[in-house]
């Protein structure tokens, strides 16, 4: 399906350069690849959010206390490189 997309000059130059490097005429394959990857990562992000939401409240008070204690201990012993 044909459509029109407006791009900034730097993005257009980079897209054109990528097409030349790949030896292809036109930008459609690159744009479709980028959009496909974007939609896949968006779907994965939503699945992660759903999993986090479903796990809400799954930890018991003792679990949270232990995690907080271990986190504080880890931060207390964290070594910062000297510059």
DAVENRA-V233192 format. One record per residue. N is the residue number from 1. RES is the residue in one small letter. D_LAST is the distance of its C-alpha to the last C-alpha in Angstrom with 2 decimals. Layout:
# DAVENRA-V233192
[[N;RES;D_LAST] [N;RES;D_LAST]]
This chain:
# DAVENRA-V233192
[[1;x;55.56] [2;x;54.81] [3;x;52.74] [4;x;51.03] [5;x;47.33] [6;x;45.72] [7;x;42.33] [8;x;40.05] [9;x;40.16] [10;x;36.66] [11;x;37.48] [12;x;40.90] [13;x;39.57] [14;x;37.13] [15;x;39.95] [16;x;42.30] [17;x;39.84] [18;x;39.39] [19;x;43.18] [20;x;43.58] [21;x;41.00] [22;x;42.91] [23;x;46.20] [24;x;47.69] [25;x;49.82] [26;x;48.96] [27;x;46.16] [28;x;47.85] [29;x;46.46] [30;x;42.84] [31;x;43.40] [32;x;45.24] [33;x;42.53] [34;x;39.83] [35;x;42.03] [36;x;42.94] [37;x;39.30] [38;x;38.65] [39;x;41.65] [40;x;40.78] [41;x;37.27] [42;x;38.87] [43;x;41.36] [44;x;38.72] [45;x;36.80] [46;x;40.10] [47;x;40.81] [48;x;37.47] [49;x;38.16] [50;x;41.66] [51;x;40.43] [52;x;38.01] [53;x;40.86] [54;x;43.26] [55;x;40.94] [56;x;40.64] [57;x;41.97] [58;x;41.98] [59;x;39.71] [60;x;41.47] [61;x;40.20] [62;x;39.26] [63;x;37.16] [64;x;35.21] [65;x;34.75] [66;x;33.51] [67;x;31.07] [68;x;29.71] [69;x;29.43] [70;x;27.59] [71;x;25.23] [72;x;24.42] [73;x;23.96] [74;x;21.59] [75;x;19.40] [76;x;19.62] [77;x;18.29] [78;x;15.59] [79;x;12.29] [80;x;9.15] [81;x;6.35] [82;x;3.78] [83;x;0.00]]
